[in-house]
Amino acid sequence: MKGPEAFRTISEAADELGVPQHVLRFWEAKFSFIRPMKRAGGRRFYRPQDLDMLKSVRTLLREQGYTIKGVQRLHKEQGTKRLVQGVLEPEPSAPAAEQTVIDAAVEDSSPVLMFSGGPALEGGSSKYARLLSVLNDLQAAKSRLNRLIKAP
């Protein structure tokens, strides 16, 4: 077994991350900040910091629901170090803020279009954005039904 500071081949990195090798190659093509060392013949070697970055990307894409463009934008806005730290140690106040937005929208039954892309979504996930979209659709349907019920 290799030590924690040892370089990993693509097969070792893929096994450690629980993703196929082609996914690592794909991520390398999509994210300019993933740059494993390449030796003669193109063989990749992943450093510990490369693995940390790949773990962050995996978490953002698979667990937090980000899109590839969302991760690219997050990296552009926050940088590599902040990206890794943000995934490993997320801000504790973000979920509470998101829940407050949802609670407020549900209570007053008003459309939540004003929340799309607003402060509560900064650094938020695409899952949250989808929830807001569904909530907007449901509230619009409710408004239409109420108008139909009241119509003579």
C-alpha positions in Angstrom: 0.0 0.0 0.0 1.3 3.4 -0.9 1.7 6.2 1.6 -0.6 9.2 1.6 2.1 11.4 -0.1 2.8 8.9 -2.9 1.8 9.7 -6.5 -1.1 7.6 -7.9 -1.5 6.2 -11.4 -4.9 6.8 -13.1 -6.1 3.3 -12.1 -5.2 3.9 -8.5 -6.8 7.3 -8.5 -9.9 6.0 -10.1 -10.1 3.2 -7.5 -9.6 5.6 -4.7 -12.3 8.0 -6.0 -14.7 5.2 -7.0 -15.0 6.5 -10.6 -14.0 4.9 -13.9 -10.7 6.0 -15.5 -12.5 7.6 -18.4 -14.3 9.9 -16.0 -11.0 11.2 -14.7 -9.8 11.8 -18.3 -13.1 13.6 -19.1 -12.8 15.8 -16.0 -9.3 16.6 -16.9 -10.5 17.8 -20.3 -13.4 19.9 -18.8 -11.6 21.4 -15.8 -8.4 23.2 -16.6 -7.4 23.2 -12.9 -7.0 19.3 -12.9 -3.5 18.8 -14.2 -1.9 15.5 -13.2 1.8 15.1 -14.0 2.4 13.3 -17.3 5.5 11.3 -18.0 6.9 10.2 -21.3 4.3 8.3 -23.2 1.5 10.4 -21.6 1.2 8.3 -18.4 -0.6 10.3 -15.7 0.5 10.5 -12.1 -1.8 12.2 -9.6 -0.3 14.1 -6.7 -2.1 14.2 -3.3 -3.4 17.7 -4.1 -4.7 16.4 -7.4 -6.7 13.8 -5.6 -8.1 16.4 -3.2 -9.2 18.5 -6.1 -10.8 15.4 -7.8 -12.6 14.5 -4.6 -14.0 18.0 -4.5 -15.1 17.9 -8.1 -16.7 14.5 -7.5 -18.6 15.8 -4.4 -19.8 18.9 -6.2 -21.0 17.0 -9.3 -22.4 13.8 -7.7 -23.5 14.8 -4.2 -24.2 18.5 -4.4 -25.8 18.5 -7.8 -23.5 21.0 -9.6 -23.2 21.0 -13.4 -19.9 21.0 -15.1 -20.4 24.7 -15.9 -21.3 25.3 -12.3 -18.1 23.8 -11.1 -16.1 25.8 -13.7 -17.8 29.0 -12.5 -17.3 28.2 -8.9 -13.6 27.6 -9.6 -13.3 30.9 -11.5 -15.0 32.8 -8.7 -13.3 31.1 -5.7 -10.1 29.6 -6.9 -8.6 26.2 -6.5 -7.8 26.4 -2.8 -11.1 27.8 -1.8 -12.9 25.3 -3.9 -11.3 22.3 -2.1 -11.8 23.9 1.3 -15.4 24.9 0.6 -16.3 21.3 -0.3 -14.4 19.7 2.6 -15.7 22.4 5.1 -18.9 23.9 3.7 -20.3 27.0 5.2 -22.7 26.1 8.0 -25.0 29.1 7.4 -25.9 28.2 3.7 -28.5 25.5 4.4 -30.3 27.7 6.9 -30.5 30.6 4.5 -31.8 28.3 1.8 -34.5 26.9 4.1 -35.5 30.4 5.1 -36.1 31.3 1.5 -38.2 28.2 0.9 -40.2 28.7 4.2 -40.9 32.4 3.3 -42.1 31.5 -0.2 -44.3 28.7 1.1 -45.9 30.9 3.8 -46.9 33.8 1.7 -47.6 31.7 -1.5 -46.0 34.3 -3.7 -43.9 33.4 -6.7 -40.3 32.9 -5.9 -38.8 34.0 -9.2 -37.2 36.8 -7.3 -35.0 34.2 -5.5 -33.7 32.6 -8.7 -30.0 33.6 -8.9 -30.4 35.7 -5.7 -28.1 35.7 -2.7 -29.5 32.4 -1.3 -28.3 30.6 -4.5 -24.7 32.0 -4.5 -22.6 28.9 -4.1 -25.8 26.8 -3.9 -26.4 23.7 -5.8 -28.4 23.0 -9.0 -30.6 20.8 -6.9 -31.7 23.9 -4.9 -32.3 25.8 -8.1 -34.5 22.9 -9.4 -36.4 23.0 -6.1 -37.1 26.6 -6.6 -38.2 26.0 -10.2 -40.6 23.3 -9.1 -41.9 25.5 -6.3 -42.5 28.3 -8.9 -44.4 25.9 -11.2 -46.6 24.7 -8.3 -47.4 28.2 -7.2 -48.3 29.3 -10.8 -50.5 26.2 -11.1 -52.2 27.1 -7.8 -52.8 30.7 -9.0 -54.4 29.4 -12.2 -56.6 27.0 -10.3 -57.7 29.7 -7.9 -58.6 31.9 -10.9 -60.6 29.1 -12.5 -62.5 28.3 -9.3 -63.4 32.0 -8.9 -64.4 32.5 -12.6 -68.2 32.7 -13.2 
